[in-house]
């Protein structure tokens, strides 16, 4: 039973993180709401119990880059209050990559 509870908690945390990722990505202009919804629908249709994250699907469908996904996740995971921090650091998501 504890294993089942831990899976439910992990799924809840993952869903919350996906919600925050989607919000930051849209607010920063990296993807549109329809692109987020497209990827969320792909998550729902998956038969794999270990679904990929929203960020992974956004990258897979070329809506955002892998570096943008990493930055969004890092911002959200290191912040105790994701909204102000994420919004104030959104400029780092769209900066040009120098090679």
Buried (B, 14 or more C-beta within 10 A) or exposed (E): EEEEEEEEEEEEEBEEBBEBBBBBBBEBEBBEEEBBEBBBEBBEEEEEEEBBBBBBBBBEEEBBBEEBBEBBBEBBEEBEEBEEBBBEBBEEBEEEEEE
